[in-house]
Amino acid sequence: MRIVRLANYVAPHSGGLRTSLRELGAGYLAAGHEPVLIIPGERSSDEQTAQGRVITLSGPRIPFTGGYRALLRKRQVAALLSELEPDTLEVSDRTTLRWTGRWAREHGVPAAMISHESLTALMRMAVPGLDLPGLSRWGPALAAVDAVNRRTVRAYQRVICTTAWAATEFERIGTANPGVGLGEKLLRARLGVDLNTFAAPHPDEQGGRVRDAYAAPDDTLLVHCGRLSPEKKPQRSLNTLATLRASGLSARLVVAGDGPLRRRLERRAARDRLPVTFAGFLPGRSDLAALLASADVAIAPGPTETFGLAGLEALACGTPVVVSAESALPEVVGEAGASVAGEDLAAGVMTVLSWPEPVRRAAARARAEHFGWPAAVQAFLAIHEALAAGEAGGECRAGDGMAAGTGWRPGRDGGRGRDGHRDGAAAGAGPRAAVTTERRPG
């Protein structure tokens, strides 16, 4: 299959979305498919990479986003899509690229949207308590979120959510499409983690040296890894550090990441005399892994995370994670960490530190091993295969989303894939993973 993928707001220093695009693309390519990624950038380019073909279209910076760019020239993108002739379309943007769902429908291309953000959670940041029934005065705000989500559901044949938490806002609205049940449109497929790169190092390897650079032997080392932007709530990590030190714990914090709030956070750390090291964006994944593995606890305070790859990477390194109870991360972390609501996660850190270190590190790694990228790739590929098979046969199996076969559309390449194999021959490596239906821990 030629799987054409589109995404906005992907910057050289972006984290989770860029990682998931890279890993899924590499997995599609390894399975014998032809992934093509279209993203915005400063300059246009077209190159073959380890994740397949990557086409960068020059796009403008979007104000107040910290440097993100977007694909805003619809005619240019539409012309490129027509030239590429996708077998399926995968879109990682639910607002500015929603028009591609209409393009796909008009051109007979099966299309899926991956929901990487929660509009309800973003609105909740602006309107605290939005989901409480008693706040009926905010009904119009919630109705606006639901209206946007209904348009998204109508635009695509499938909506993919990476956690049950992310799917909740779609389950709330059902579907506006006659004859198509929500269970047939809404699917869940988990993301993954690189279990080889993100692993606990041996004592004589880089992890020990990294820890020594940031903390004394008796210090508790905390790590915050993520973009320093308002929706990520990085100030909560500084709140947590301040509370822990006020309680008498000798704790230090390393912040790995950059963004528009960095200077404000640096000023606060200096003003309050908090021992915080701002390491900036770490481009090398091995460097990031060494930092995560060296920490006693990782903090993932963002209330809008629909999955939380940084937290999962910490678990893979054997480092427990304290997360925001308002996000999807409790579902990902399970019992290998702690979740806390509100602006201060110190209570969760103290809970995790009360566990014996070997126990908490073993639990973290064991949890991460449920989230390897190969299984994630197979789950996403199964959705693409079902979509393509439904398009070729005139229907998609209701409620399945995992139809067998690669579903090449007839009349393309003489019945062969673009690598010369007969239809489906290259994609059958290994069993397909089921789309998860794991419930969020109560």
C-alpha positions as CSV (number, residue, x, y, z in Angstrom):
1,M,0.0,0.0,0.0
2,R,1.0,3.6,-0.6
3,I,0.1,5.2,2.8
4,V,0.2,8.9,2.5
5,R,0.4,10.7,5.9
6,L,-0.1,14.3,6.7
7,A,0.8,16.3,9.8
8,N,0.9,19.9,10.9
9,Y,2.8,21.4,13.9
10,V,5.9,19.1,13.4
11,A,9.1,21.0,14.3
12,P,12.7,19.8,14.4
13,H,12.5,20.1,18.2
14,S,9.0,18.6,18.6
15,G,8.6,15.4,20.6
16,G,5.9,12.8,20.8
17,L,4.2,13.5,17.4
18,R,7.5,13.5,15.5
19,T,8.5,10.3,17.3
20,S,5.3,8.5,16.4
21,L,5.4,9.6,12.8
22,R,9.0,8.3,12.5
23,E,8.4,5.0,14.2
24,L,5.1,4.2,12.3
25,G,6.6,5.2,9.0
26,A,9.7,3.0,9.6
27,G,7.4,0.2,10.5
28,Y,5.2,0.6,7.5
29,L,8.3,0.6,5.3
30,A,9.8,-2.5,6.9
31,A,6.5,-4.3,6.3
32,G,6.8,-3.8,2.6
33,H,4.5,-0.8,2.2
34,E,5.2,2.7,0.8
35,P,4.8,5.4,3.4
36,V,4.9,9.0,2.3
37,L,4.9,11.8,4.9
38,I,3.9,15.4,4.1
39,I,4.8,18.0,6.7
40,P,5.5,21.8,6.8
41,G,8.9,23.3,7.1
42,E,11.0,26.3,6.5
43,R,12.1,25.1,3.0
44,S,10.5,22.6,0.6
45,S,12.3,19.3,0.1
46,D,11.7,15.7,-1.0
47,E,13.9,12.9,0.4
48,Q,14.0,9.2,1.1
49,T,14.5,8.5,4.8
50,A,14.4,5.6,7.2
51,Q,10.7,6.2,7.6
52,G,10.0,6.3,3.9
53,R,9.6,9.3,1.6
54,V,9.3,12.6,3.5
55,I,8.0,15.6,1.5
56,T,8.4,19.0,3.2
57,L,6.4,21.9,1.9
58,S,7.4,25.4,2.8
59,G,4.8,26.7,5.3
60,P,4.4,29.8,7.5
61,R,5.2,30.0,11.2
62,I,2.0,30.1,13.2
63,P,2.0,33.0,15.8
64,F,2.1,32.2,19.5
65,T,3.0,28.5,18.9
66,G,6.7,28.7,19.6
67,G,7.8,28.2,16.0
68,Y,5.5,25.6,14.7
69,R,4.6,25.7,11.0
70,A,1.5,24.5,9.1
71,L,0.4,23.3,5.7
72,L,-2.0,26.1,4.8
73,R,-1.9,26.1,1.0
74,K,-4.8,23.7,0.3
75,R,-4.5,23.7,-3.5
76,Q,-0.8,22.8,-3.3
77,V,-1.4,20.0,-0.9
78,A,-4.5,18.7,-2.9
79,A,-2.5,18.7,-6.1
80,L,0.3,16.7,-4.4
81,L,-2.2,14.2,-3.0
82,S,-3.6,13.7,-6.5
83,E,-0.2,13.2,-7.9
84,L,0.7,10.6,-5.2
85,E,-2.5,8.6,-5.6
86,P,-2.6,7.1,-2.1
87,D,-4.1,3.8,-1.3
88,T,-5.0,5.1,2.2
89,L,-4.6,8.5,3.9
90,E,-3.5,9.0,7.5
91,V,-4.0,12.5,8.9
92,S,-2.5,13.6,12.2
93,D,-4.3,16.9,12.6
94,R,-8.0,17.3,13.4
95,T,-8.5,21.0,12.6
96,T,-6.4,22.7,10.0
97,L,-6.1,19.5,7.8
98,R,-9.7,18.3,8.3
99,W,-10.5,19.3,4.7
100,T,-8.3,16.3,3.5
101,G,-11.1,14.0,4.6
102,R,-13.4,15.6,2.1
103,W,-10.7,15.4,-0.6
104,A,-10.2,11.7,0.2
105,R,-14.0,11.0,-0.1
106,E,-14.2,12.8,-3.4
107,H,-11.3,10.9,-4.8
108,G,-12.3,7.5,-3.5
109,V,-9.4,7.2,-1.0
110,P,-10.0,5.6,2.4
111,A,-8.9,8.0,5.2
112,A,-8.3,7.9,8.9
113,M,-7.5,10.6,11.4
114,I,-5.3,10.0,14.4
115,S,-6.4,12.1,17.3
116,H,-3.3,13.3,19.1
117,E,-5.0,15.9,21.2
118,S,-8.2,16.3,23.3
119,L,-10.2,19.4,22.5
120,T,-12.2,18.8,25.7
121,A,-9.0,18.9,27.8
122,L,-7.7,22.0,26.0
123,M,-11.1,23.7,26.6
124,R,-11.0,22.6,30.3
125,M,-7.7,24.6,30.7
126,A,-9.6,27.7,29.6
127,V,-12.8,26.8,31.5
128,P,-11.9,24.9,34.7
129,G,-14.6,22.5,35.7
130,L,-16.1,22.3,32.2
131,D,-17.2,18.7,32.6
132,L,-19.1,19.2,35.8
133,P,-22.9,19.0,35.1
134,G,-23.6,21.8,37.5
135,L,-21.7,24.3,35.3
136,S,-24.4,24.5,32.7
137,R,-23.4,28.1,32.0
138,W,-20.5,26.7,30.1
139,G,-22.7,24.5,27.9
140,P,-21.9,26.5,24.8
141,A,-18.2,25.9,25.2
142,L,-18.7,22.2,25.5
143,A,-21.1,22.3,22.6
144,A,-18.5,24.0,20.5
145,V,-16.0,21.1,21.2
146,D,-18.7,18.6,20.3
147,A,-19.5,20.3,17.1
148,V,-15.8,20.3,16.0
149,N,-15.6,16.6,16.9
150,R,-18.7,15.8,15.0
151,R,-17.2,17.4,11.9
152,T,-14.1,15.3,12.4
153,V,-16.1,12.1,12.6
154,R,-18.0,13.0,9.4
155,A,-14.8,13.9,7.6
156,Y,-13.1,10.5,7.9
157,Q,-13.9,6.8,7.6
158,R,-12.1,6.0,10.8
159,V,-11.0,8.0,13.8
160,I,-8.1,6.4,15.7
161,C,-7.5,7.2,19.4
162,T,-4.4,5.9,21.2
163,T,-6.0,5.6,24.6
164,A,-9.5,5.1,26.1
165,W,-9.1,8.6,27.7
166,A,-8.6,10.1,24.2
167,A,-11.7,8.3,22.9
168,T,-14.0,9.6,25.6
169,E,-14.9,12.9,23.9
170,F,-15.9,11.1,20.7
171,E,-17.9,8.5,22.7
172,R,-19.7,11.4,24.2
173,I,-21.1,12.7,20.9
174,G,-21.7,9.4,19.1
175,T,-21.7,9.8,15.3
176,A,-23.8,11.9,13.1
177,N,-23.5,9.6,10.1
178,P,-26.6,7.6,9.4
179,G,-26.1,3.9,9.3
180,V,-22.6,4.0,10.7
181,G,-22.3,3.2,14.4
182,L,-19.7,4.9,16.6
183,G,-18.1,1.5,17.3
184,E,-17.4,1.1,13.6
185,K,-15.8,4.5,13.2
186,L,-13.9,4.9,16.4
187,L,-10.9,2.7,16.9
188,R,-8.1,2.5,19.4
189,A,-4.5,1.6,18.7
190,R,-1.8,2.2,21.2
191,L,1.5,3.9,20.4
192,G,4.8,2.3,21.4
193,V,8.3,2.8,22.7
194,D,11.8,1.9,21.4
195,L,12.7,-0.7,24.0
196,N,16.3,-1.0,22.8
197,T,17.2,2.6,22.9
198,F,15.3,3.4,26.1
199,A,16.6,0.9,28.6
200,A,18.3,0.9,31.9
201,P,22.1,1.2,31.4
202,H,24.7,-1.0,33.1
203,P,26.2,0.7,36.2
204,D,29.5,1.3,34.3
205,E,27.7,2.9,31.4
206,Q,26.6,6.5,30.5
207,G,23.7,6.6,33.0
208,G,26.0,6.9,36.1
209,R,28.1,9.6,34.5
210,V,24.9,11.6,33.6
211,R,23.6,11.4,37.1
212,D,26.9,12.6,38.6
213,A,26.7,15.7,36.3
214,Y,23.3,16.8,37.8
215,A,23.1,15.4,41.4
216,A,25.1,14.4,44.4
217,P,24.9,10.8,45.5
218,D,22.4,11.5,48.2
219,D,20.2,13.8,46.1
220,T,16.8,12.7,44.6
221,L,17.0,13.5,40.9
222,L,13.8,14.4,39.1
223,V,13.4,14.7,35.4
224,H,10.8,16.6,33.4
225,C,10.9,15.8,29.7
226,G,8.6,17.7,27.4
227,R,7.9,20.9,25.4
228,L,7.8,24.0,27.6
229,S,4.4,25.3,26.4
230,P,1.2,26.3,28.3
231,E,-0.8,23.2,27.6
232,K,2.0,21.0,29.0
233,K,1.9,22.8,32.4
234,P,5.7,22.6,33.0
235,Q,5.4,24.9,36.0
236,R,3.9,22.0,37.9
237,S,7.3,20.3,37.9
238,L,8.8,23.3,39.6
239,N,5.9,23.4,42.1
240,T,6.6,19.8,42.9
241,L,10.3,20.4,43.4
242,A,9.6,23.4,45.7
243,T,7.2,21.4,47.9
244,L,9.6,18.4,48.1
245,R,12.5,20.7,49.2
246,A,10.3,22.5,51.7
247,S,9.5,19.1,53.3
248,G,13.2,18.4,53.7
249,L,14.0,16.2,50.7
250,S,17.2,17.1,48.9
251,A,15.8,17.0,45.4
252,R,17.0,18.4,42.1
253,L,15.2,18.8,38.8
254,V,16.5,18.5,35.2
255,V,14.2,19.9,32.5
256,A,14.8,18.4,29.1
257,G,12.9,20.4,26.5
258,D,12.4,23.9,25.1
259,G,9.5,26.1,24.3
260,P,7.9,29.5,24.8
261,L,7.8,29.2,28.6
262,R,11.5,28.5,29.2
263,R,12.5,32.0,30.1
264,R,9.6,32.4,32.5
265,L,10.5,29.1,34.2
266,E,14.2,30.0,34.4
267,R,13.3,33.3,36.1
268,R,11.1,31.6,38.6
269,A,13.7,28.9,39.4
270,A,16.3,31.7,40.0
271,R,13.9,33.8,42.1
272,D,12.9,30.9,44.3
273,R,16.4,29.5,44.4
274,L,15.3,26.1,43.1
275,P,18.0,23.7,41.9
276,V,16.8,23.3,38.3
277,T,19.0,22.6,35.3
278,F,17.4,23.5,32.0
279,A,19.1,21.1,29.6
280,G,17.2,22.3,26.5
281,F,16.1,20.0,23.7
282,L,18.2,16.8,23.5
283,P,18.4,15.7,19.8
284,G,20.1,12.4,20.5
285,R,17.8,9.7,21.7
286,S,20.6,7.9,23.5
287,D,21.4,11.1,25.4
288,L,17.7,11.4,26.4
289,A,17.6,7.8,27.4
290,A,20.7,8.1,29.6
291,L,19.1,11.1,31.3
292,L,15.8,9.4,31.9
293,A,17.6,6.3,33.2
294,S,19.7,8.3,35.6
295,A,16.7,9.8,37.4
296,D,14.9,8.6,40.5
297,V,11.5,9.8,39.3
298,A,10.2,11.3,36.0
299,I,7.4,13.9,36.1
300,A,4.8,14.2,33.4
301,P,2.5,16.9,34.6
302,G,0.6,17.8,31.4
303,P,-3.2,17.6,31.8
304,T,-4.0,17.3,28.1
305,E,-1.8,14.3,27.1
306,T,-3.7,11.8,25.0
307,F,-0.9,9.2,25.4
308,G,2.4,10.6,26.8
309,L,5.4,9.1,24.9
310,A,7.9,10.8,27.2
311,G,6.5,9.1,30.2
312,L,6.5,5.7,28.5
313,E,10.2,6.3,27.5
314,A,11.0,6.9,31.1
315,L,9.3,3.7,32.1
316,A,11.3,1.8,29.5
317,C,14.5,3.2,31.2
318,G,13.3,1.7,34.5
319,T,12.3,5.1,35.9
320,P,8.9,5.4,37.5
321,V,6.7,8.3,36.5
322,V,4.4,10.6,38.4
323,V,1.7,11.9,36.1
324,S,-1.3,14.2,36.0
325,A,-4.5,12.4,36.9
326,E,-6.3,14.6,34.5
327,S,-4.6,13.1,31.4
328,A,-4.4,9.8,29.7
329,L,-1.1,8.9,31.4
330,P,-2.6,7.0,34.3
331,E,-3.9,4.5,31.7
332,V,-0.4,4.2,30.2
333,V,1.6,4.1,33.4
334,G,-0.7,1.7,35.3
335,E,0.8,0.7,38.6
336,A,4.4,1.6,37.6
337,G,3.9,5.1,38.9
338,A,1.5,7.5,40.6
339,S,-1.1,10.0,39.4
340,V,-2.0,13.2,41.1
341,A,-4.6,15.8,40.3
342,G,-3.8,19.5,40.6
343,E,-0.8,21.8,40.4
344,D,1.6,20.0,42.7
345,L,2.7,16.3,42.2
346,A,4.9,16.1,45.3
347,A,2.6,13.5,47.0
348,G,3.0,11.2,44.0
349,V,6.8,11.5,44.1
350,M,6.9,10.7,47.8
351,T,4.6,7.6,47.2
352,V,6.9,6.3,44.5
353,L,10.1,6.9,46.5
354,S,8.6,4.8,49.4
355,W,8.8,1.8,47.2
356,P,12.1,-0.2,47.2
357,E,14.2,1.0,44.3
358,P,14.7,-2.4,42.6
359,V,11.0,-3.0,42.8
360,R,9.9,0.3,41.3
361,R,12.5,0.1,38.5
362,A,11.6,-3.4,37.6
363,A,7.9,-2.5,37.6
364,A,8.5,0.5,35.3
365,R,10.4,-1.6,32.8
366,A,7.9,-4.4,32.9
367,R,5.1,-1.9,32.2
368,A,6.9,-0.4,29.2
369,E,7.4,-3.9,27.7
370,H,3.7,-4.0,26.9
371,F,4.2,-1.1,24.5
372,G,6.7,-2.2,21.9
373,W,6.6,-0.4,18.5
374,P,6.2,-3.6,16.4
375,A,2.8,-4.4,18.0
376,A,1.8,-0.7,17.5
377,V,2.8,-0.7,13.9
378,Q,0.8,-3.9,13.3
379,A,-2.3,-2.5,14.9
380,F,-2.1,0.7,12.7
381,L,-1.4,-1.4,9.6
382,A,-4.3,-3.6,10.3
383,I,-6.6,-0.5,10.2
384,H,-5.1,0.6,6.9
385,E,-5.5,-2.9,5.5
386,A,-9.2,-3.0,6.5
387,L,-9.8,0.4,5.1
388,A,-8.2,-0.4,1.8
389,A,-10.0,-3.8,1.6
390,G,-13.3,-2.1,2.3
391,E,-12.7,0.4,-0.5
392,A,-11.7,-2.3,-3.0
393,G,-14.7,-4.4,-2.1
394,G,-17.2,-1.6,-1.8
395,E,-17.6,-1.9,1.9
396,C,-15.6,-2.0,5.1
397,R,-16.4,-4.7,7.7
398,A,-18.6,-3.1,10.3
399,G,-17.2,-2.8,13.7
400,D,-14.0,-4.7,12.8
401,G,-11.5,-2.2,11.6
402,M,-9.0,-5.1,11.3
403,A,-10.1,-6.8,8.1
404,A,-7.6,-9.3,6.7
405,G,-5.5,-8.6,3.6
406,T,-3.8,-5.5,2.3
407,G,-6.8,-4.5,0.1
408,W,-5.0,-3.1,-2.9
409,R,-7.4,-1.2,-5.1
410,P,-7.8,-3.0,-8.4
411,G,-6.2,-1.6,-11.6
412,R,-3.1,-0.3,-9.8
413,D,0.3,-1.7,-10.8
414,G,-1.2,-4.7,-12.6
415,G,-2.3,-6.3,-9.3
416,R,1.1,-6.0,-7.7
417,G,2.4,-3.9,-4.9
418,R,4.9,-1.2,-5.7
419,D,7.7,-3.4,-4.5
420,G,6.8,-6.0,-7.2
421,H,5.1,-8.5,-4.9
422,R,1.6,-9.8,-5.4
423,D,-1.1,-8.0,-3.4
424,G,-0.6,-8.7,0.3
425,A,2.6,-10.7,-0.1
426,A,4.8,-8.2,1.7
427,A,2.5,-7.2,4.5
428,G,2.0,-10.6,6.1
429,A,5.0,-10.7,8.3
430,G,3.9,-11.7,11.7
431,P,0.5,-11.8,13.3
432,R,-1.6,-8.6,13.4
433,A,-2.0,-7.0,16.8
434,A,-5.5,-6.3,18.0
435,V,-6.5,-2.8,18.6
436,T,-6.5,-2.4,22.4
437,T,-9.6,-2.0,24.4
438,E,-7.8,-1.7,27.7
439,R,-9.7,0.3,30.2
440,R,-8.3,3.2,32.2
441,P,-7.4,2.1,35.7
442,G,-10.1,3.3,38.1
